[in-house]
Amino acid sequence: ELSVHQNLTLHANLYGLTDGQANQRIDWLYDTFDLREYQHSNSGALPLGVRQRLSLAVAVIHDPAILILDEPTSGVDPVARDNFWSLLLKLAHEQDVTIFISTHFMNEAMRCDRISLMHAGKVIATGTPEELREQKNATSLEEAFVSYLEEAALTKETKETASNQTKEPIREAALPTRSTKKSARFFSIQRMMAYMHREMLEMRRDPIRLSVATLGMALLMLVFGYGITLDVDSLRYAALDHDQSPESRSYLENFSGSPYFLQQPALHNHQELLVRMRDGTVSLALEIPPDFGKDLRSARPTQIAATVDGAMPFRAETIGGYTQPIHQRFLVDHGVMQASPLTIETRYRYNQSFESINAMVPSVMGLLLVFIPAILATLAVVREKEMGSIANLYVTPVSRAEFILGKQIPYVLFSMVGYGILVLLALFVFDVTLKGSFLGLTLGALAYIAATTGLGLLVSSFTSSQIAALFGTAILTMMPASQFSGLLRPVATLEGAAYWIGTFFPTTYFLKTSIGAFTKGLDFMALLPFLTSLWLFVPVLLILNILALRKQET
């Protein structure tokens, strides 16, 4: 348990007050709320009335403009209650604090400037205490309240009697009006905008979350763009030439002149070859035997040993693929092997330079736009569950569609800003040319982000903690996106469940849109089938979210 002073200091820090502001404010609270003699006392051991004063002091330490209190004097003795109300009146009239307070004591209601009387969850009268008393010609506000209750009960009874006596045709005629009214209440743009505004404010007050939503994708784009490549070039090789003949030097010059190989200092013995291969300083070691040139000129059989580092199979296979053509070209040039009359010239329709960055950057965009927006969206809802503010959904007339869209749209907007940054990085940092339709790519990104945030919201319907939501969303988005969406293997080559996951996952169609716009140069009409598939995910996920979101606690 914290002392009174520790409580006030803690909340001053939580509200971001500087040390000078906090000390000045705490000193004022000690005098205003008569807490100075208790500043070193344990908060849990304080009398109830003093604890109420401490709670009020904590609530106003940051000088709020509005204060909302729910029956703050419940269980407090009359003297402490009067003292508490004196503090409230001082805050309202001297500090210009607007106070909303709920109470069941009519003598407390008389001290308010304006009140609303409620019965069965409905407001039955509003006005100043004196106006409400005069309207019922009552001697006290309590007597007026009882009169309002009796009037509300009589009105309800009269309506029920009239409803029972109404004929069936009249009820049927009235049904369309109620149906129309109900449909009008089903969706309110104003309520949705209120949730959007609230989410925007929370994002603005949380610079870390705001940075992740906008700049986080850019940072990961730089990491993946520079750190992940499928290009196998600048391969380090060294030679152990036992012959030192013109033929052996000519053979090695073919490797030194290749853009795929990077020459390293020559080897001196076989033991050094093994050491440097084990250390990873060379990936290919060429060993030319003695009398290589003499045997070649005499057309006698000879061999060259090419030792390849096979620790990474894909890299080793590529090294072997690079070595074979160089070896065959040397044999043809020296007349050892006849050139084939049939040659195959490979021409690439897209990505003529055959650089992996032209495919990697558009693909990484698909991974980032599924990962970060989905996580931000799911945490936005689960955080409310943990804090208890999800109760606003339960107790207000806001519909599930309004709540979901109000939560989703801000993250779609912020993620679109991130998408714009990714496109700029692709164009000006990685020098990847956008050859196709920018409009098609942008519409695809918008649909894709709406779908991925919808996935995040769907996960939030089944989780109640931020840790569970974070891990669940990461697994349910990154696994299908990286394994089953055509990033590593075409979806058409997958089998069983993997094929169906890839077919019904939005990343599959955004990768086709992104690579099609950047690398293949597809125009809008060529991208239209992929865009159609992406936009179909948006209403489907929205409906699933509406059905999965509970409007009431279970």
N, C-alpha and C positions, 0 to 999 in steps of 0.2 A: 504494500500500500504506500502511496506517495503522500507527502505532507501537503499542506495547503499551498505553500510557496512552490514546491516542486510541480504540483498540478498546474498552477498558473504559468510557470515558466515553460513547461512542456507544451501547453496549448499556444503560448505566444510564439514558440519556435515553429509549431505546426502551421500556424497561420502566416508565417514568414515575416514576423516583426523583427526589426533590428534590435540589438542589445539595448540601445538608448530608448527606442520606442517601447520595448517590453518593460524596462525598469520603470519608466514614467507611467505606463498604463497600469502596471501592477500596483504601484504606490497609490494611484488614484482609486483603484478597486478596493484596496485595504481600507481607505477612509470612507468611501461611498457605501460599501457593503458591511462595514464594521467587522472586518476580518483580521485586523492587525494582531490582535491578541492570540489568534489561532494559527498564525502563519507557519509555525513549526510543529503544529499538531498533526497527528495522523488523520487523514481524511475519513477513513472508515470508522474512527472512534468519535467523530463529531456528533453532536445532537442533530436530530432530523432538521430542525429549523435552520441551523447553521449550514448543514450540507446543502439545503435548498439555496441558500444565499451563495454558497460556493459554486453550485451548478450554474446559477444565473451569471455570476462573475466570469466563469469560464466561457459562457455563451456570448458575452459581450466584450471579451478581451480584445477582439480585433475591430471594435467599433462598427458593428454591422448596421445597415440601414433598416433591416427587417428582422424581427425576432418572432419565432413561432414556438409557442409553449402549449403542451398538452397536459391540462390539469396539474399545474406545478405545485399547488398547495394541498393536494390530496394527502390526508393523513397527518397534516401539520396542525399543531394547536392554534387556537384563535389568536394569541399574541404574536406568534411567529408568522401567521398568515397576514396580519395587519402590517407587520414590518416588511414582509415580502412585497405586499401591494404598494407600500410607500416607495419602495425602490423602483417598482414598475412605473409608477406615475412620474417619478423623477426622470427616468429614462425617456418616457414618452414626451413629457412637457419641456424638459430642460435639454435633453440630448437629441430631440427630434427623431427618436426611434419608433418606427411603426411596429406595433406589437399585435400579433394574432394569438389569442388565448382561448382555450376551451375550459369550461368550468360548469359544474352543476350547482354551484352556490349562487343564489340570486343576489345576495348582498355584494358578491364580487362583481356580478354583471352590472350592478348599478354604478360601479366605478368606471365602466367603460364608456368611451365616447359614442360608440355605435355597436349594436349587437344584432345577432340573428338567432331566433329561437327555432330549434329543430325538434322534429318528432318523427320516429321511424325512418330516419335517414333523409328526411326532406325538410327544407326550410319552410316554416309556416308563417313567419313574420320577421320583418327587418326594419330597423330604425334606431333612434336614440332610446335609451331606457325610459325617459320621461314621455316620449311620444307613444310608445307601446303601452305604457300604463294608462295614459289619458284616453287612448282609443277604446279601452275596455272599461273606462270609468272605475278603475280599481284603486284601492288604497295603497297597494304595494305591487312591485314588479312580480312577486311570486304569485299573487292573486291573479294578475293579468296573464301570467304564463299558464295557470290552470284553466283560465277561460279560453285561451287559444287552443289548448289541448282538447277541451270539450268540443270546441267548434270544429277542429280537424277531424275528431272522431265522428261527429254528426254528419259532416260533409261526406266522409267516406261511406257511412252507412246509407246515406241518401243516394249516393251514386250506385251502390251495389243494388239497392232496391229498384231504382230506375232501370238498371241494366237487366235485372231479372224479369221486369214487366215489359221490356221491349220486345216487339214481335220479331220473328225470324227474318222476314224480308228486310226489315230495317237494319238488323245486325249485318246481314249480308251486304247491304248497300254501304254500310260504314266500313266494311273490311278493307276495301281498296285504299281508303284514306289512311288507315293504320298501317297498311302494308307499305304505302308510299312513304309515310313518315319513318317507318322502320328502315326502309332502304336508304332514305336520306341520311339516317344516322349510322349506316354501316361503314361509311368511309368519309372522313373529314380531312380535307387538305390542311386546314388550320391546325388540327391536332397532330397530323404528321409533321408539319413544319415546326411545331413546338418541340417535338422529339429531335428533329434535325438540328434545331438551334441549340438545344441542350447538349447534343453530342459534339457539335462544333465548339461550344464553350469548353467542354471537358478536354477536347483535343488541344485547344489553345492553352489551357492551364497545365497540360502535361507535355513539356517540350520533347521528352524522350520519345513518347508515342508519336508525336507529330513528326519528329525527325525520321523515325523508322518508316512511317507511312509515305514519306516523300523522298528522303535521301537514302534510306536503308537499301532499297532496290538498286540505286546507283552504285553504292559501295560494293554490294555483292556482284554486280555486273562487272566491275573492274577486277574483282578477285577471280571470278570465273573466266572472264575474257582473256586475262593474261595468264592465269594459272592452269587452265584446262585447254589442251590442244591435242588433236589427233595427228598433227603433222610430225613426221619422222624425218628430220633433217639435221645437218651439223653433227653427224654421227662421228664420234672420235675413233680413229683407227691408227694402228701402228704396224710397221713392217719389220720382219726379221729376215733380211736378205743375206743368205749364205753365198750367193753367186756373184753379186756386184757386176753383172754384165750389162751391156746395152739393152738386151732383151728384158732383163729383170727390171731395169730402171724404166723402160718404156711401159712395162706392165703396171708399175706403181704410179706412173704419171697419169694413167687413166683414172685412178682413184682420187689423186690430188686435184685433178681438174674437174671432178664431179661436184655439183652444188650440194649433194646429199652427204658428203663425207668431209671430215675435218682432220687434217693430218696432224699426228702427234710425233714427238721425238722417236727416232728409230730404236728398235729393240736390239739388245746385244747378245742375249742367250735365251734359251727356252725357259729357264727359271724366272727370268724377268718378265717373260710373257705371262706366265701363270700368276705372278704377283700383281701385275697391273690389271689383269683381267679380274682377279679377285677383288681388288680395291675399287673397281668400277671406273678407272681412269680411261680405259678404252673399251669399246663395245665390239670391235672387230680387230682381230690380229691376223695378218697375212704372213705366212712363212714360206719363203722361196728356197728350194733345195739347191745344193751345189750343182754346177754343170747344167743349170736350167737352160741357159742360152745355147750351149753346145748341143744339148739333146734336142732343143727345138730346131736348130739349124739342120741337124742330122736326121730329123723326123723320127727320133726315138721317143718312146713313151716317157712322159715326165708328169709330175704332180705338184700342185700348190695347195698348201693347207690353209684353210680359212676358218679360224676359230671364232665363233659368235657367242656373245653373252646371252644365254637363253633364260635368264631369270625372269624376263618379261616376254612371254611367248609372242604377243602381237608385234612387239618391237623387233624380236629376233627374226620372225618370219619376214618382216619388211626389209630388214638388213639383207637377208638371203635373197629377197626379190630384187634388191638394188645391185647385189654383187653379180648375179648370173648374167645380166645383159652386158655389164662391163667386161666380164671374162669372155663372153662369146664375141664381142666386138674386137677384142685383142686377137683372138684366134683367126677371125676373118681377115683382119688387117695384115697378119703375118702369113696368110695363105695356108694356115693349118686346117681351116674348115671353110668349105664353100658357102658363099652367101645364098640364102634361100631365094628362089625366084618369086616366092609369094611372101609379101610383107603385109603386116597389119598395122595401120596407123590409127591410134586411138584419138578420137576427138570428143571432148566433153561439151554437151549441149549447154549446160549451166555450170557456173563456177569454173571457167576455163583454166584459171590458175591453179585449180585443185588445192586451194588453201582451206583448211578446216575452219578458220575463223569466219568465213563467209556463211557457213552453216551453223557454227557454234553460237555466235552472237544472237541470231534470231531464235535459236532454240532455247538459249538461256533466258531470253525474255519470257518465253512461255513458262519456264520453271518459276521465275521470280513472281510473275503475276498470278500464279496459283498459290504460292506459299505465303507471302506476306499479307496480301489482302484478306485471305481466308482466316489467318491467325488473328489479325486485328479485329475482324468482324466477330469472331467467336468470343474473344476476350471481352468485347464491349458488353455483351449480354451476360456472360458468366460473372463478370466483375459485379454487376448489379445484383446477381443472386447472392454472392458472398457478402456484399455490403447491406443487403436487405432493401435497397431502393427499387427492386423489382416489384415491391408491393404497390408502387404507383400504377403498374399495369393491372394489378388485381382489383384495385379499389376505384379506379377511374373509368369513365365510359370509353376510353380509347380502345379501338379494335385491334386484333392481332395484326391485321394487314398494315394499319397505321404505325404500329410499334415496329414491325419488321422493316418497313420501308424507311421510317424515320431513323432507324439504326444503320441501315444498309447504305443509303444514298451518300452520307458524308464520306464513308470509306471508299465508295466508288469514285467520288470526286477527287479525293486525295490520291487515290491510286492512279487515276488518269494523269495527275500531275507527275507522278513517278514514271508512268509510261512515257510521257513526253520527254523526261530526262533520259530515259533509256534510249529512245530514238536518237536524241542528240549525241549521246555517247557513241552509239553505233556509227553514226555518220561522221563525226569529227574526231573521235578518239581512236576507234578501231578501223576507221576508213572503210566501212562496209557501205556500199552504194545501195540506195533504195531505188531499184529499177522499176518496180511496179506501182500499183495504185496506193497512194498514201491514205486516201479516203477509205478504201476498203480495209486497209490495215487498222486504221483508227476505229472504224465501226466494229471490226472484229475484236479489237482490244476492249472496247466498251462493253460488248456483249460478254466477253470472256471474264472481265473483272466483275460484272454483275453476277455471273454464274459462280465464280470462285468465292465471292463474299456470301452468296447464297449457300454454298457448301459449308462455309464457316458458321453461319447462323444455324444451319441444320444440326451441326455437331453440338452447338451450344444448347439445343433443346434436350439433349440426353446427358449432359454433364453439369455438375454443380460446383466444380472447383476449377480455378484457372490452370493449375498444373495438369489436371486431366484433360481439359479442353486444349491446352497447348500441345501435349503429346498426341492426343487423338487427331487433331487437325493436321499436325505435321505428318503423321503416318498415312492418314486417309487422302492426303493431297500429293505428297512427294512420291510415295510408292507407285501409284498408278501413273503419275506424270512422267516419272523417269523410266519405268519398266514396261509399261503397257501402252504408251501413247505414240509410239513410232520414233522415239528419240534414239533408241539403240537398234531396234528391229522394226521393220514395217508391220503395222497392225495386221495386215492380211496374212502374214506368216505365222502369227500366234495361233495357239490352239486352246480349245476348252474354255475355261473361265477367263483366262488371260485375254482371249480375243474379245469376249463380250464386255469385259471391263474397259478395254481400250476403245471399243465401239461406242460405249455410252459414257465416255469421260470427255469433258470439254477440251482438255489440253490437246487431244488428238487433232481436233479441227483448228485450234489456234496455231499449232505448229505448222500445219499446211498453209494457213493464211500468212503467217510471219515469213516462213521460208519462201513461199510463193511470191510475196511482195518484195522481199529483199533480194533473194538469190535468183529466182526464176523470172522475175519481171512480169508477173501476171497482172493483167488489168482488172478493173472492177468486176466485169462480167465473168471473168475466169475465176475470181475469188467468191462469187456469189453463192455457189453451193456450200462452201465452207461457212460463209457468214450465216446462211439460213440455218445450218445445223447448230451454230453457236447461239443464235437468238432463240432457238427452241428450248434451250436449257433454262433461259431466264424465267418464263412463266411456270415451267414445270417445277423448278426449285422454289419459286415463290409459293406455289400452292402447297408443296410439301412442308415448307416452313410454317405456313398458316395452320395446317393440320397438326403439326408436331408441337407447336407452341401451346403450352397450357395457360389458359386465362385465369386459372385458380390454382392455388397450392394443393398438393395432394398429401 
